[in-house]
Amino acid sequence: MAAFVAAQRAGHGIPYAVSCRALGVSEGWFYKWKDGDRSSRRARRERLKAEVGRLFEAHKGKRGSPMIAADLHDAGWRVSKNTVAAVMAEMGLAARPKKRRKGTTRPGRGRWRAPDLVRRDFPAAGINRKWYGDGTDIDTDEGKLYLDSVLDVGSRRVLGFALGEHHDAVLAYGALAMAVAVRGGQVPGVIFHTDQGSEYTAGAFQAACERLAISQSMGRPGSALDNAVIEAWHSTLEFELRRVEHFATKAAARAGVAAWIEDYNYHRRHSSLGRVSPVDYERSLAGKDAA
């Protein structure tokens, strides 16, 4: 409409005031458009848009308005997540949607199964109470790699992970051994919940858990919801790494996964942790060993 008013003056010599009255709009509004809004509020909005765009690009389009708002708060901005959401919508910025992850579970053939000690009561009152484990795969031009991970739900920290060419008990134990080492070598009584994959039902893995005083727990076969915590984490990994990164070599995949997990542990904000990263949350725990 403002452009139309300007065009009437340029093309037909009609005064701005006449056109504004005819169209029922404020002459002041028109001049604001014509001369540009030089108000401090408008200037702040432009600075905010620039910073939102920078953060969105820095996070490679993976963060929504709550996380970007938290970053802005850390930088000293006083802005609500709703305002950030409105700015992102205005700029056409939206985090990519997630897709469901394909499972890689191979049920064990033996009769032994651990009891379900979690029963979908996923949270924990502190760290080293409930750990969750699972495996997924990473594609490369040189072939597939398998990733096994161990996550402490008390802090959302990925304590251990292992990458290998075989999805077996050795790989699962590698991830568990790293998790135990991160926690100082002793985690008696921690519950380690997984699916009923053959890598977790293997006798060697059972023996390792018994030696470390770890209580194995398993969900029902074929039920991803029984292990939803680690399933959700692997879905995040797929959304942010596997679907957007192309690995030419297995070595590149190993480096890329390790770097992504480090960033997740040290920089990823979680709403359940008060918008801080897993490592920062553990550091804030008074009287606990946040190794």
C-alpha positions as CSV (number, residue, x, y, z in Angstrom):
1,M,0.0,0.0,0.0
2,A,2.8,2.4,0.8
3,A,4.4,1.6,-2.5
4,F,1.1,2.4,-4.2
5,V,1.0,5.8,-2.5
6,A,4.5,6.6,-3.6
7,A,3.7,5.5,-7.2
8,Q,0.7,7.9,-7.4
9,R,3.0,10.8,-6.5
10,A,5.6,9.7,-9.0
11,G,3.3,8.8,-11.8
12,H,0.4,11.2,-11.4
13,G,1.6,14.0,-9.1
14,I,-1.0,13.1,-6.4
15,P,0.2,14.4,-3.0
16,Y,1.0,11.8,-0.4
17,A,-1.5,13.3,2.0
18,V,-4.4,13.0,-0.6
19,S,-3.6,9.3,-1.3
20,C,-3.3,8.5,2.4
21,R,-6.7,10.1,3.2
22,A,-8.3,8.2,0.2
23,L,-6.9,4.9,1.4
24,G,-7.6,5.5,5.1
25,V,-4.0,5.1,6.2
26,S,-1.9,7.4,8.5
27,E,0.3,9.9,6.7
28,G,2.9,9.4,9.5
29,W,2.9,5.6,8.8
30,F,3.6,6.3,5.1
31,Y,6.5,8.6,5.9
32,K,7.9,6.0,8.3
33,W,7.9,3.5,5.5
34,K,9.3,6.0,3.0
35,D,12.1,7.3,5.1
36,G,12.9,4.1,6.9
37,D,12.1,3.3,10.6
38,R,15.1,4.8,12.4
39,S,13.7,4.1,15.9
40,S,15.8,2.4,18.5
41,R,13.3,-0.4,18.7
42,R,13.6,-1.0,15.0
43,A,17.4,-0.9,15.2
44,R,17.4,-3.4,18.0
45,R,15.1,-5.7,16.0
46,E,17.5,-5.6,13.1
47,R,20.5,-6.4,15.4
48,L,18.5,-9.3,16.9
49,K,17.7,-10.7,13.4
50,A,21.3,-10.5,12.5
51,E,22.4,-12.4,15.7
52,V,19.6,-15.0,15.3
53,G,20.7,-15.6,11.7
54,R,24.4,-15.9,12.8
55,L,23.5,-18.4,15.6
56,F,21.2,-20.4,13.3
57,E,24.0,-20.7,10.8
58,A,26.6,-21.5,13.5
59,H,24.4,-24.4,14.6
60,K,24.0,-25.5,11.0
61,G,20.3,-25.1,11.1
62,K,19.8,-27.7,13.9
63,R,18.6,-25.5,16.7
64,G,15.1,-24.1,17.3
65,S,14.0,-21.0,19.0
66,P,14.4,-22.3,22.7
67,M,18.0,-23.1,22.2
68,I,18.8,-20.0,20.2
69,A,17.0,-17.9,22.9
70,A,19.2,-19.5,25.5
71,D,22.3,-18.6,23.5
72,L,21.1,-15.0,23.3
73,H,20.5,-14.9,27.0
74,D,24.1,-16.0,27.6
75,A,25.2,-13.2,25.3
76,G,23.3,-10.6,27.4
77,W,20.1,-10.2,25.3
78,R,16.8,-9.8,27.1
79,V,14.5,-11.5,24.7
80,S,11.8,-14.2,25.0
81,K,11.8,-17.4,23.1
82,N,8.5,-16.4,21.5
83,T,10.1,-13.3,20.1
84,V,13.0,-15.4,18.8
85,A,10.4,-17.8,17.3
86,A,8.7,-14.8,15.6
87,V,12.0,-13.5,14.2
88,M,12.9,-16.9,12.9
89,A,9.5,-17.3,11.2
90,E,10.0,-13.8,9.7
91,M,13.4,-14.8,8.4
92,G,12.1,-18.2,7.2
93,L,14.4,-20.1,9.5
94,A,13.3,-23.5,10.8
95,A,15.2,-26.4,12.2
96,R,15.1,-29.5,10.0
97,P,12.5,-32.1,11.1
98,K,13.6,-35.4,12.5
99,K,13.0,-38.8,10.9
100,R,12.4,-42.1,12.8
101,R,15.6,-44.1,13.1
102,K,15.8,-47.7,11.8
103,G,16.7,-50.1,14.5
104,T,19.7,-52.5,14.3
105,T,18.7,-54.8,17.1
106,R,19.5,-58.5,16.6
107,P,17.7,-60.6,19.3
108,G,19.9,-63.0,21.2
109,R,19.3,-66.7,20.6
110,G,20.0,-67.8,24.1
111,R,17.4,-68.2,26.8
112,W,18.9,-65.7,29.2
113,R,17.3,-62.2,29.5
114,A,17.8,-59.6,32.2
115,P,14.7,-58.4,34.0
116,D,13.2,-55.0,33.2
117,L,14.4,-52.9,36.2
118,V,13.2,-49.6,34.5
119,R,9.7,-50.4,33.3
120,R,9.6,-47.1,31.4
121,D,10.4,-45.1,34.5
122,F,13.2,-43.5,32.6
123,P,14.4,-40.5,34.8
124,A,16.9,-40.9,37.6
125,A,17.3,-39.0,40.9
126,G,21.0,-38.4,40.2
127,I,24.0,-39.5,38.1
128,N,25.2,-43.1,38.1
129,R,21.7,-44.4,38.8
130,K,20.4,-45.4,35.4
131,W,22.5,-45.8,32.2
132,Y,21.0,-46.6,28.8
133,G,22.8,-48.4,26.0
134,D,22.1,-49.1,22.3
135,G,23.7,-49.4,18.9
136,T,23.3,-47.8,15.5
137,D,25.2,-47.7,12.2
138,I,27.2,-45.1,10.4
139,D,27.5,-45.2,6.6
140,T,30.8,-44.4,4.8
141,D,32.1,-44.8,1.3
142,E,34.3,-47.6,2.6
143,G,31.4,-49.5,4.2
144,K,29.4,-49.4,7.3
145,L,30.6,-48.7,10.9
146,Y,28.7,-49.6,14.0
147,L,28.3,-47.3,17.0
148,D,27.5,-48.4,20.5
149,S,26.7,-45.8,23.1
150,V,26.2,-45.5,26.9
151,L,24.1,-42.5,28.2
152,D,23.6,-41.4,31.9
153,V,20.0,-40.2,32.0
154,G,20.8,-38.3,35.2
155,S,22.8,-35.7,33.3
156,R,22.1,-36.7,29.7
157,R,25.8,-37.2,29.2
158,V,27.1,-39.8,26.7
159,L,29.7,-41.4,29.0
160,G,31.0,-44.1,26.6
161,F,30.9,-45.0,22.9
162,A,32.7,-47.4,20.6
163,L,32.9,-47.6,16.8
164,G,33.8,-50.8,15.0
165,E,33.1,-53.0,12.0
166,H,31.2,-55.6,13.9
167,H,28.1,-55.1,16.0
168,D,28.8,-57.5,18.7
169,A,29.5,-57.9,22.5
170,V,33.1,-56.7,22.1
171,L,31.9,-53.4,20.7
172,A,29.2,-53.1,23.4
173,Y,31.8,-53.8,26.1
174,G,34.1,-51.1,24.6
175,A,31.4,-48.5,25.1
176,L,30.6,-49.7,28.6
177,A,34.3,-49.8,29.6
178,M,34.7,-46.2,28.5
179,A,31.7,-45.1,30.5
180,V,33.0,-46.9,33.6
181,A,36.5,-45.3,33.1
182,V,34.9,-41.8,32.8
183,R,33.2,-42.4,36.2
184,G,36.5,-43.3,37.8
185,G,36.4,-47.1,37.4
186,Q,33.8,-47.9,40.0
187,V,30.0,-47.7,39.5
188,P,28.5,-50.4,41.8
189,G,24.8,-50.7,41.6
190,V,24.2,-48.7,38.5
191,I,21.4,-50.0,36.3
192,F,22.4,-50.5,32.7
193,H,19.2,-50.7,30.5
194,T,19.3,-52.0,26.9
195,D,17.2,-53.9,24.5
196,Q,17.6,-57.7,24.1
197,G,20.2,-57.6,21.4
198,S,22.6,-60.4,21.2
199,E,25.6,-58.1,22.1
200,Y,24.0,-57.5,25.5
201,T,22.8,-61.1,26.2
202,A,26.2,-62.6,25.4
203,G,27.9,-64.5,28.2
204,A,31.0,-62.3,28.0
205,F,29.0,-59.1,28.4
206,Q,27.1,-60.6,31.3
207,A,30.3,-61.5,33.0
208,A,31.7,-58.1,32.5
209,C,28.6,-56.5,34.1
210,E,28.8,-58.9,37.1
211,R,32.5,-58.1,37.6
212,L,31.8,-54.3,37.6
213,A,28.7,-54.7,39.9
214,I,26.4,-53.3,37.2
215,S,22.8,-54.5,37.2
216,Q,21.7,-55.4,33.7
217,S,18.1,-54.4,32.7
218,M,16.3,-55.1,29.4
219,G,13.1,-54.0,27.8
220,R,10.7,-56.2,25.9
221,P,11.7,-57.6,22.5
222,G,10.5,-55.4,19.6
223,S,9.5,-52.4,21.8
224,A,11.5,-49.3,21.1
225,L,9.6,-47.4,23.7
226,D,11.1,-49.6,26.5
227,N,14.5,-48.0,25.6
228,A,13.2,-44.6,24.5
229,V,16.0,-42.6,26.2
230,I,18.9,-43.9,24.1
231,E,16.6,-44.4,21.0
232,A,15.9,-40.6,21.2
233,W,19.6,-39.8,21.5
234,H,20.5,-41.9,18.4
235,S,17.6,-40.2,16.5
236,T,19.2,-36.9,17.4
237,L,22.6,-38.2,16.1
238,E,20.9,-39.3,12.9
239,F,19.2,-35.9,12.5
240,E,22.3,-33.8,13.1
241,L,25.1,-36.0,11.8
242,R,24.3,-39.0,9.8
243,R,21.8,-37.3,7.5
244,V,23.9,-34.1,6.9
245,E,27.5,-35.4,6.9
246,H,29.0,-37.5,4.1
247,F,31.9,-39.6,5.3
248,A,34.3,-40.7,2.6
249,T,36.3,-42.9,4.9
250,K,35.8,-44.8,8.1
251,A,38.6,-42.7,9.7
252,A,36.6,-39.6,8.9
253,A,33.5,-41.1,10.4
254,R,35.3,-42.0,13.6
255,A,36.6,-38.4,13.9
256,G,33.3,-36.9,13.0
257,V,31.3,-39.0,15.5
258,A,33.8,-38.3,18.3
259,A,33.7,-34.6,17.7
260,W,29.9,-34.5,17.6
261,I,29.6,-36.4,20.9
262,E,32.1,-34.0,22.5
263,D,30.1,-31.1,21.3
264,Y,26.9,-32.7,22.6
265,N,28.4,-33.3,26.0
266,Y,30.0,-29.9,26.5
267,H,27.8,-27.5,24.6
268,R,24.3,-29.0,24.0
269,R,21.7,-27.4,26.2
270,H,18.9,-29.4,27.6
271,S,15.6,-28.0,28.9
272,S,15.5,-30.8,31.5
273,L,18.8,-29.6,32.9
274,G,17.9,-25.9,33.1
275,R,19.3,-25.1,29.6
276,V,22.8,-26.1,30.3
277,S,25.0,-28.8,28.8
278,P,25.5,-32.3,30.4
279,V,29.0,-31.6,31.5
280,D,28.1,-28.1,33.0
281,Y,25.2,-29.7,34.8
282,E,27.5,-32.3,36.4
283,R,29.9,-29.7,37.4
284,S,27.1,-27.9,39.2
285,L,26.2,-30.9,41.3
286,A,27.3,-30.3,44.8
287,G,28.8,-33.2,46.7
288,K,28.7,-35.6,43.7
289,D,31.5,-37.1,41.6
290,A,31.0,-35.4,38.3
291,A,34.0,-36.8,36.7
